[in-house]
Amino acid sequence: MTDTISTDQRQPLAAAFDLAPLRTSFAGEVLTTADGERYDDARAVFNAMFDRRPMAIARATCDGDVVAAVLFAQSARIPLAIRAGGHSVAGYSTIDDGLLLDLRPMRRLEVDPDARIVRVGPGVTWGELDAATQQHGLATTGGRMTTTGVAGFVLGSGSGWLERLHGLACDNLVSARVVTADGRVVTASETENPELFWGLRGGGGNFGVVTEFELRLHPVGPTVFGGVLMYPRDRAAHVCRNFRDVMARAPREVVGGVIMMTAPPAPFVPTELHGRPAVSVLMAFLGDPSDGPSALAELREFGAPAVDTTGPLPYEALQALTDPGNPPGRRNYWHSDLFADLPDAAIASFVDRANSASSPASVMILARSGGAVADVPEDATPIGGRLADWFYHCYGIWTDADDQRHISWVKDTAEALRPWTTAGMALNFFTDVDDQRVRSAFGEEKYRRLVELKDRYDPDNVFRRNQNVRPSTGQPDPV
Ligand SMILES: Cc1cc2nc3c(=O)[nH]c(=O)nc-3n(C[C@H](O)[C@H](O)[C@H](O)COP(=O)(O)OP(=O)(O)OC[C@H]3O[C@@H](n4cnc5c(N)ncnc54)[C@H](O)[C@@H]3O)c2cc1C
């Protein structure tokens, strides 16, 4: 039976195509608007700015499904989007008038504690991975929120609380199984297809669909020492300067960031702070928890915080500390940058911009990187900026309809902080990613190397809903 569908039944047919060839070779379910609520659930992504309606959602269960969807999109000449955890703030993991390849059903998780390796399917989230590896007292650098997908995170470099000790997530990639644009299934590692392996460690989803990641694990937890301090916002400049001075000389086991946020009405927050602008220091000591109090003393003892939750806590709880601050379904516009230097003037500007936030849900974060991130040579992976010790995030988050006001606040913040920044921030932290930003994140030399890889693995730019490295053919993208 011919199965033709439209992108949105409220609108005239933008295009119609026959799904039958996909259905015959695809083991998972293929959803269309006819599937009602199930289709709507499957198309929802983290960032509510991207309320898009794919023509069909193909929910892959195995490598064969991924091959079928990738080949079908090309033969039907329809654009393809890839979804894993659905947390792209740029909206890459959904699409209007195209095929959405949804990898969420591929949730294999296999921990090999002796080899200190985890094999993970692309549908797995960081909360799920941490839960499985922590059963063995192991972990790898992962998201600072549990709901983020492992796949897009690792491919985009992956910054997390463990990075000062164990490097970025992409530095812990041991191998990947990849479905390429021509439907082959290949392995990429240091010894097999090493150039592809290089490109996958920060070059994003440009070269194929990864159907399994093998990640290196390290002894971490299950208990660490850490938590949150909170102060009224008028202490922010002092708190940031103390954080900078302490973290500049802290050992790699001490990790953390300063968060400019609105104090939540939580039981551990004094009522006079509820709903007020506040500044938090989130920190942890990743060594022996009994050494935690002395390792974090200079941070904890600064300026009589209104809240101090620090103490022994499960590593999984540390990983979930920021979850309540940004639930799925809000509108998000993000910009981030690395700091070349962090003088008092940069801190003053950072605080000033946070104080003018257009939405109480928005946050700004100042964090320390360095350590193991900087141990990896710049040309070992596509991602740049490894020598920058500090970075900031500016997350515009809101629920009203005034997008332009909130987006302007983020853009103005980026401009205000530009004098102290340096290139190389991971592209996963931006909502707006144009060609210029992609080039400057990688640098011209590594960008050329990525283009060569793109020419080899995806010359027709089938995988282009991402931080796109365009092939050198110069041809317009196929429909
Ligand atoms: C709430 C939140 C917290 C975050 N915290 C952090 C953080 O602490 N550190 C950090 O570094 N980043 C963080 N990020 C950014 C995050 O790394 C990226 O959004 C990343 O893309 C999320 O991965 P995902 O699988 O959920 O993405 P998805 O939205 O599912 O995918 C995004 C894109 O990645 C590519 N992709 C995904 N899976 C595959 C695959 N298997 N094969 C090929 N290409 C693929 C595709 O181009 C896809 O469109 C956060 C984002 C959010 C929204």
The ligand as a MOL file (V3000), in Angstrom:
LIG
                    3D

  0  0  0     0  0            999 V3000
M  V30 BEGIN CTAB
M  V30 COUNTS 53 58 0 0 0
M  V30 BEGIN ATOM
M  V30 1 C 20.2820 21.0760 29.5310 0
M  V30 2 C 21.5630 20.9200 28.7820 0
M  V30 3 C 22.7450 20.7140 29.4780 0
M  V30 4 C 23.9430 20.5770 28.7740 0
M  V30 5 N 25.0950 20.3880 29.4830 0
M  V30 6 C 26.2610 20.2510 28.8120 0
M  V30 7 C 27.4870 20.0400 29.5170 0
M  V30 8 O 27.5250 19.9790 30.7290 0
M  V30 9 N 28.6060 19.9000 28.7900 0
M  V30 10 C 28.6150 19.9290 27.4210 0
M  V30 11 O 29.6720 19.7790 26.8050 0
M  V30 12 N 27.4810 20.1320 26.7410 0
M  V30 13 C 26.3180 20.3070 27.3970 0
M  V30 14 N 25.1690 20.5370 26.7010 0
M  V30 15 C 25.2410 20.6240 25.2360 0
M  V30 16 C 25.1540 19.2090 24.6840 0
M  V30 17 O 26.4210 18.6230 24.7020 0
M  V30 18 C 24.6600 19.2130 23.2480 0
M  V30 19 O 23.3900 19.8030 23.2050 0
M  V30 20 C 24.6020 17.7970 22.6570 0
M  V30 21 O 24.3090 17.8790 21.2990 0
M  V30 22 C 23.5530 16.9690 23.3430 0
M  V30 23 O 23.5880 15.6500 22.8870 0
M  V30 24 P 22.2240 14.9250 22.4860 0
M  V30 25 O 22.5530 13.5450 22.0980 0
M  V30 26 O 21.2470 15.1450 23.5730 0
M  V30 27 O 21.8970 15.8100 21.2060 0
M  V30 28 P 20.7930 15.6780 20.0490 0
M  V30 29 O 19.9950 16.9360 20.0870 0
M  V30 30 O 20.0670 14.4090 20.0620 0
M  V30 31 O 21.7260 15.7120 18.7850 0
M  V30 32 C 22.3320 16.9040 18.3490 0
M  V30 33 C 23.0600 16.6330 17.0640 0
M  V30 34 O 24.2360 15.8630 17.3380 0
M  V30 35 C 24.4630 14.9790 16.2510 0
M  V30 36 N 24.3170 13.5990 16.7180 0
M  V30 37 C 23.6800 13.1710 17.8280 0
M  V30 38 N 23.8040 11.8380 17.9420 0
M  V30 39 C 24.5010 11.4280 16.8700 0
M  V30 40 C 24.9590 10.1630 16.4410 0
M  V30 41 N 24.7240 9.0530 17.1300 0
M  V30 42 N 25.6730 10.1090 15.3000 0
M  V30 43 C 25.9280 11.2250 14.5890 0
M  V30 44 N 25.5220 12.4410 14.9480 0
M  V30 45 C 24.8180 12.5450 16.0850 0
M  V30 46 C 23.4200 15.2910 15.1980 0
M  V30 47 O 23.9120 16.2990 14.3480 0
M  V30 48 C 22.2920 15.8140 16.0580 0
M  V30 49 O 21.3520 16.5810 15.3590 0
M  V30 50 C 23.9580 20.6430 27.3580 0
M  V30 51 C 22.7700 20.8640 26.6630 0
M  V30 52 C 21.5800 21.0080 27.3680 0
M  V30 53 C 20.3270 21.2990 26.6180 0
M  V30 END ATOM
M  V30 BEGIN BOND
M  V30 1 1 1 2
M  V30 2 1 2 3
M  V30 3 2 2 52
M  V30 4 2 3 4
M  V30 5 1 4 5
M  V30 6 1 4 50
M  V30 7 2 5 6
M  V30 8 1 6 7
M  V30 9 1 6 13
M  V30 10 2 7 8
M  V30 11 1 7 9
M  V30 12 1 9 10
M  V30 13 2 10 11
M  V30 14 1 10 12
M  V30 15 2 12 13
M  V30 16 1 13 14
M  V30 17 1 14 15
M  V30 18 1 14 50
M  V30 19 1 15 16
M  V30 20 1 16 17
M  V30 21 1 16 18
M  V30 22 1 18 19
M  V30 23 1 18 20
M  V30 24 1 20 21
M  V30 25 1 20 22
M  V30 26 1 22 23
M  V30 27 1 23 24
M  V30 28 2 24 25
M  V30 29 1 24 26
M  V30 30 1 24 27
M  V30 31 1 27 28
M  V30 32 2 28 29
M  V30 33 1 28 30
M  V30 34 1 28 31
M  V30 35 1 31 32
M  V30 36 1 32 33
M  V30 37 1 33 34
M  V30 38 1 33 48
M  V30 39 1 34 35
M  V30 40 1 35 36
M  V30 41 1 35 46
M  V30 42 1 36 37
M  V30 43 1 36 45
M  V30 44 2 37 38
M  V30 45 1 38 39
M  V30 46 1 39 40
M  V30 47 2 39 45
M  V30 48 1 40 41
M  V30 49 2 40 42
M  V30 50 1 42 43
M  V30 51 2 43 44
M  V30 52 1 44 45
M  V30 53 1 46 47
M  V30 54 1 46 48
M  V30 55 1 48 49
M  V30 56 2 50 51
M  V30 57 1 51 52
M  V30 58 1 52 53
M  V30 END BOND
M  V30 END CTAB
M  END
